[in-house]
């Protein structure tokens, strides 16, 4: 056991990212049943839908699972209350101040983890009383930090500054990547893109097929003026770049973005006008697999990599 497997009572220190439009109960329960920690992505769910997914997940697995909660949503209080009412034991918070709900959740016996993009925010999360942090590098898909710090530099810097367990995220989809993150100081890893390309992911098949066709350089971090997001370079992305060439105002960017772009792309399968959020590591993912196979492959490669590293001594 290590600090993450002990904290969550799981077999492997692998956490599935709580991705919007990908992370329903089928994905979360499959990851938990396979030895990792599955997360339901509350960011793309109305409160009643979230309750339904939590209830279905409890029926689909007897293993620990959690809910990922982006704190910038207007119905955050209702979401938090549903999580408490349904007896969820693990909550990952992001995109907000960890002080807002950490004490409230912990008083109710809930393990709290906060997602950060810098050592400064990791320290704030630790001071707020969270049980662990996810340090997410610039390579990650979806909403991201503004600092553009890569995972390889972020993890050791955060590790140097905190004492609580550390989960690495951003650009990790393989056993070798998992080992590299842990050598740099992580106690476990969180993977999003690899699980987005799974049979159990709730995203549209069009999005999944596009994901596994992405090549190196096929994604870009953009929209920093609103909320930085890494997405696939499709027509919508290039429309954004054309607008940027005209030095747009924030309001003009908001007007082009509109509403529900991510749902349109990832959940409804509009590959032209939708916002297709995925990480840089998609360039290494070339097959849609069942979750249990994904985790077996990761652990097998991790163990092989451990043996290989043992031969590197000078």
C-alpha positions in Angstrom: 0.0 0.0 0.0 1.0 3.6 -0.5 -0.5 6.9 0.8 -3.1 7.0 -2.0 -4.3 3.4 -1.9 -4.5 3.7 1.9 -6.4 7.0 1.8 -9.0 5.8 -0.7 -8.9 2.1 0.3 -8.2 1.0 -3.4 -5.9 -1.5 -5.0 -4.0 0.7 -7.4 -3.0 4.4 -7.0 -4.9 5.3 -10.2 -7.7 7.9 -10.2 -10.0 8.5 -13.2 -10.5 12.1 -14.0 -14.0 13.5 -13.4 -14.3 14.8 -16.9 -17.4 16.6 -18.1 -19.5 14.6 -20.6 -17.3 11.5 -20.1 -17.5 10.5 -16.5 -20.9 9.0 -15.8 -21.6 6.2 -13.4 -20.7 3.5 -15.9 -17.1 4.8 -16.2 -16.7 5.5 -12.5 -18.0 2.1 -11.4 -15.9 0.3 -14.0 -12.7 2.0 -12.8 -13.5 1.3 -9.1 -14.4 -2.3 -9.9 -11.0 -2.6 -11.6 -9.0 -1.5 -8.6 -8.7 2.3 -9.2 -10.8 5.2 -8.0 -13.7 6.2 -10.2 -15.1 9.7 -10.2 -18.5 10.9 -11.4 -18.1 14.2 -13.2 -20.6 16.6 -11.6 -19.6 19.5 -13.9 -21.9 18.3 -16.7 -24.8 17.2 -14.6 -27.9 19.0 -13.3 -28.4 18.2 -9.6 -31.1 15.6 -10.2 -29.0 13.8 -12.8 -26.0 13.8 -10.4 -28.2 12.1 -7.8 -29.3 9.5 -10.3 -25.7 8.7 -11.3 -24.6 8.5 -7.7 -27.4 6.1 -6.9 -26.7 4.0 -10.0 -22.9 3.9 -9.2 -23.7 2.6 -5.6 -25.6 -0.3 -7.2 -22.9 -0.9 -9.8 -19.9 -1.2 -7.4 -19.3 -2.0 -3.8 -15.8 -0.3 -4.1 -15.0 3.3 -3.2 -15.9 6.0 -5.7 -16.1 9.7 -5.6 -17.6 12.8 -7.2 -15.6 15.6 -9.0 -17.1 19.0 -8.3 -16.0 22.2 -10.2 -16.9 24.9 -7.8 -17.6 27.6 -10.3 -21.1 26.3 -11.0 -24.1 28.4 -9.8 -25.9 25.4 -8.2 -22.9 24.3 -6.2 -24.7 24.3 -2.8 -27.4 22.0 -4.1 -24.7 19.7 -5.6 -22.8 19.5 -2.3 -26.0 18.8 -0.3 -26.8 15.9 -2.7 -23.4 14.4 -2.3 -23.8 14.5 1.5 -27.4 13.1 1.4 -26.3 10.2 -0.9 -23.5 9.2 1.4 -20.6 9.8 -1.1 -17.3 9.4 0.8 -14.8 11.0 -1.5 -15.0 14.5 -3.2 -12.6 16.1 -5.6 -13.0 19.9 -5.8 -11.6 22.2 -8.5 -11.9 25.7 -10.0 -12.5 27.5 -6.8 -11.4 28.2 -3.2 -10.8 25.0 -1.3 -11.8 26.7 2.0 -15.4 27.1 0.8 -16.5 23.5 1.5 -13.5 21.5 2.8 -14.4 21.8 6.5 -18.1 21.3 5.8 -17.4 18.0 3.9 -14.8 16.7 6.3 -17.0 17.3 9.3 -19.4 14.8 7.6 -16.7 12.2 7.2 -15.9 12.9 3.6 -12.4 12.7 2.2 -11.6 15.9 0.2 -9.1 16.3 -2.6 -8.5 19.6 -4.4 -7.1 20.1 -8.0 -4.3 22.7 -8.3 -2.0 23.9 -11.0 0.8 25.4 -8.9 2.7 25.1 -5.6 1.0 28.3 -4.4 -2.5 26.8 -4.7 -1.3 23.4 -3.4 -0.2 25.2 -0.2 -3.6 27.0 0.0 -5.4 23.7 -0.4 -3.2 22.1 2.3 -3.9 25.0 4.7 -7.6 24.6 4.0 -7.4 21.1 5.4 -7.8 18.9 2.3 -6.6 15.3 2.5 -4.6 15.3 -0.8 -4.1 17.4 -3.9 -4.1 16.7 -7.6 -1.3 18.7 -9.2 -2.3 19.0 -12.9 0.2 20.0 -15.5 -0.2 22.1 -18.7 -0.5 18.9 -20.8 -4.0 18.1 -19.4 -7.1 18.3 -21.4 -10.1 20.5 -20.6 -9.8 23.5 -18.2 -6.3 24.1 -17.1 -4.0 26.5 -15.2 -2.7 29.7 -16.7 0.9 29.1 -15.7 1.7 26.6 -18.4 3.8 24.5 -16.0 4.3 21.0 -17.3 3.7 18.0 -15.2 7.4 17.0 -15.1 8.3 20.3 -13.4 5.1 20.8 -11.4 5.2 17.5 -9.5 8.6 17.9 -7.8 8.0 21.6 -7.1 4.6 20.8 -5.4 6.2 17.8 -3.6 8.8 20.1 -2.1 6.2 22.4 -0.6 3.5 20.1 0.8 3.3 17.2 3.3 -0.1 15.7 2.3 -0.5 13.0 -0.4 0.1 14.2 -4.0 -1.6 12.9 -7.1 -0.1 13.8 -10.5 -2.2 14.6 -13.5 -1.7 15.9 -17.0 -0.1 13.9 -19.8 -0.3 10.5 -18.0 -1.9 7.6 -19.8 0.5 4.7 -19.5 2.3 2.6 -17.0 5.6 4.3 -17.9 4.1 7.7 -17.4 2.7 6.6 -14.0 6.1 5.4 -12.9 7.8 8.6 -14.1 5.3 10.7 -12.1 5.8 8.6 -8.9 9.6 8.8 -9.3 9.2 12.6 -9.4 7.3 12.5 -6.1 3.7 11.7 -6.7 1.9 9.1 -4.6 -0.5 8.3 -7.4 -1.8 9.5 -10.7 -5.0 10.8 -12.2 -5.8 9.9 -15.8 -8.4 11.6 -17.9 -7.8 11.2 -21.6 -7.0 7.5 -21.4 -10.4 6.8 -19.7 -12.2 9.1 -22.1 -11.2 6.6 -24.8 -12.9 3.7 -23.0 -15.9 1.7 -23.8 -17.6 2.9 -20.6 -17.0 6.6 -21.2 -20.3 8.4 -21.6 -19.0 10.7 -24.4 -20.2 10.3 -28.0 -18.7 7.7 -30.3 -17.7 10.4 -32.7 -15.6 12.1 -30.1 -14.0 8.8 -29.0 -13.0 8.0 -32.6 -11.6 11.5 -33.1 -9.6 11.2 -29.9 -7.8 8.1 -31.0 -6.9 9.7 -34.3 -5.2 12.7 -32.8 -1.6 13.1 -33.5 1.2 15.0 -31.8 0.4 18.7 -31.7 -3.3 18.1 -32.4 -4.5 20.0 -29.3 -3.9 23.5 -28.0 -4.5 25.5 -24.8 -6.6 28.6 -25.6 -9.3 30.9 -24.2 -7.0 32.1 -21.4 -9.1 35.3 -21.1 -12.1 33.3 -20.1 -11.0 30.0 -18.6 -8.0 28.2 -20.2 -9.0 25.1 -22.0 -7.1 22.5 -24.0 -9.0 21.3 -27.0 -8.7 19.5 -30.4 -7.9 21.7 -33.4 -11.2 21.5 -35.2 -13.2 24.1 -37.1 -14.3 25.8 -33.9 -10.7 26.0 -32.7 -9.6 27.6 -36.0 -12.6 30.0 -35.9 -11.3 31.1 -32.5 -7.8 31.7 -33.9 -9.2 33.8 -36.7 -11.0 35.9 -34.1 -7.8 36.2 -32.0 -6.0 37.7 -35.1 -8.4 40.6 -34.8 -7.5 41.3 -31.1 -11.0 40.5 -29.8 -12.5 41.7 -26.6 -13.6 39.3 -23.8 -17.2 39.8 -24.8 -16.4 38.9 -28.5 -14.7 35.7 -27.3 -17.7 34.9 -25.1 -20.1 35.5 -28.0 -18.2 33.1 -30.3 -18.0 30.5 -27.5 -21.7 30.7 -26.8 -23.2 28.1 -24.5 -22.9 24.3 -24.3 -20.0 24.0 -26.8 -18.5 21.2 -24.8 -21.7 19.3 -24.6 -22.3 19.8 -28.3 -18.9 18.4 -29.1 -18.2 15.6 -26.6 -21.7 14.4 -25.7 -23.6 15.1 -28.9 -20.8 14.3 -31.3 -20.5 17.6 -33.3 -16.9 17.4 -34.5 -17.1 20.6 -36.5 -18.6 23.2 -34.2 -18.2 21.5 -30.8 -15.6 22.1 -28.2 -13.6 18.8 -28.0 -11.6 18.8 -24.8 -8.7 16.3 -24.5 -5.1 16.2 -23.4 -1.8 16.2 -25.3 -1.3 12.5 -24.4 -4.1 11.7 -26.8 -1.4 11.4 -29.4 -0.3 8.1 -27.7 -3.8 6.7 -27.4 -4.9 4.7 -30.5 -7.5 2.3 -29.3 -10.8 2.4 -27.4 -10.7 -0.3 -24.8 -12.8 -1.6 -21.8 -11.7 0.0 -18.5 -10.6 -3.3 -17.0 -8.2 -3.9 -19.9 -6.9 -0.3 -19.7 -6.0 -0.7 -16.0 -4.5 -4.2 -16.5 -2.3 -2.8 -19.3 -1.2 0.2 -17.2 -0.2 -2.0 -14.3 1.6 -4.5 -16.5 3.6 -1.7 -18.2 4.3 -0.1 -14.8 5.7 -3.3 -13.4 7.8 -3.9 -16.6 9.1 -0.3 -16.3 10.1 -0.8 -12.7 12.2 -3.8 -13.7 13.7 -1.8 -16.6 14.6 1.1 -14.4 16.4 -1.3 -12.0 18.9 -1.9 -14.8 19.7 1.8 -15.2 22.1 2.0 -12.3 25.6 3.2 -13.1 
